[in-house]
Amino acid sequence: MDTVNPEVATEVHYMVLLYLERDKNHNAEDYKNSFDNWLSDEGDIHTYVVGKALAFREALNFSLSSRFEEAGWDEAKGYHQGIIDKYKNSSDPREANMAPRSETILADIPRRIRIWTEFGKSWRDFSGAELTNEALKTYQEGEMFKDMDKVLNPEPVTINLTGRS
């Protein structure tokens, strides 16, 4: 995720953690570190690594894939236009402040569409090669064979019978 637009990366980290991590007390600065810690395979057995890869793939597809196409932004456009229409002339200051914020968000959607469609293409290329069921099965089988090789061909043990080191 280091080569991904930082804004997109933060949203990916947040959404994946939202679905997969019990501790929801992350702030924006913690998202990347918490995500990296969750995704790390250090010390994990290969089946758990595959499980995390499957969970990551599906959480991202479920929560963010609508952003990969321009049409997926229609709901966000409609939502913010509705806020503007409903609250732009409100006498309640809190409601009236919502309209300019939605106007800013609405004006930024074309830029966000560009960065998200770029990410969507990269994600489809990556997940279509590296995170397919077949690729994950190949990884898992390779790791299982490494484990079996360690059992069948253990490192030789040297025993010092002379008492000298």
N, C-alpha and C positions, 0 to 999 in steps of 0.2 A: 504494500500500500504506500510505500515511500515515494513512488513516482506518480501517484494520483494527486489531482488537484486537492490542496489542503482542505478546502471547504467541503468537497465531496467526501474526502477521507473521514473528516470529523462526523459527518452525518452517517456514513457507513458504520464507523466504530460505535456510534450511539445506538443505531437501530439494531445492530447485531447484539450488542450488550443488553439492550432492552429485552430481547427475546431469550437470550441464553445465559445471562449472568444473574445470580440471585442478588448481589449487592448493587442496588440501584442508586447509591449515593455518590455517583461520579459527577464531577464537574467537567467542563469542556477540556481543561488541561489534562485531566486524568483519562479521557477516553482512549487516546492512543496507547498509553502505558497499560491500562487495564485490558484493552483489546489484545495487545501484544502478549501480555502475560497469559491471558486465556488461550490464545492460539498457540502459544509455545508448546512444542512437543518434548521439551527436555524432561526426561525421566518417564514419559508416558509410554505405555505399551502401544504397539502399532494399531490394535483395534480401537483404542481410545482416540488416537490421532485421526483415524479414518472417521470415527463418529463425529469428532469436532469439525472435520472438513465437510462432512455431509450436513451437519447442523448449520455451519456458516453459509454454505451454498444455498440452502433452502431458506434460511432467515433473510439473506440478502435478496434473493429472488422474490420472496413473499412480500417483503416490506418496501422494496425500492425499485423493482423492475418497471413499474408504471412510469417512472421518471426517465426511462431510456428512450422514449418516443415523445414527440411533440404533443400528440393527442393525449398522452397521460397527464398533461398539465392542465387540461380543461377544467378538472374539478377544482384545482387550486385557484385558477383564474376566476371561476364562478364564485367560489367562496369569498375571495377578497373583493370582488366587485359587489357582492351582496353586502358585505360589511360597509363598503363605501356608500352604497345606495341607502342603507338603513340608518347610518349614523352620521353622515356628513353634516346634516343640519340639526343634530340633536342639541338640546339645551343642557344636557348632562355633560359636564366636561370630560368625564372618563370615557363616555361613549364617543364624544366628538373627537377625542384624541386617537381613537381607533381608526378612523377614516384615513388620516394622513399616513399612518403606519401601513395600512393596507395599500394605499396608493404607491408607496415606496416599494413594497414587496411586489406589487403587480407590475410596476415599471421594470423591476429587475428580473422578471421571469424570462424574457428572451435570452438574457445572458446565462441564466441558470439552465435553460433548455440546451444551450450549446455545450456547456461543460458536462451536463448529465448525459447527453446523447454520445459525447465522446467517451465518457466513462463506460456507458452501456456497451459500446462496441468493443472496448478493451475487455470488459468483464465477460462478454459472450465468447470472445476469442480465448481468453484464459480458462474460463469454466468449461468451455466446450472441448478443451484439450486436457487440462490438468485436473479438473474436478469431476470428470465423467465417472459413472459407476465403474466402467471398465478400467480407467486409469487408477482409481482408488483400490480396486481389487488387485490389480497388478502390483501396486505398492504394498498392499497387505500381504500378498503371497510372497513377495520378495523378502519382506521382513520376517515372515514365518520361517522361510528357508534359512535365513541368517541365524535365527534362534535355534533351529534344529541342528545346523552345522556346529554351533557352539556346544551343543549337548553331545553330538556324535564325534566331534573332533576337539576335545578340550585341550586347553593349553597344557603343555607338559609341566609337571611339578618336580622341582628339584629338591631333594631332601639331603641335607648336610648331616652325614653320620659321624663326621670327625669332630664335631663340636666347635669348629672354627668357622667364623663368618667369612 
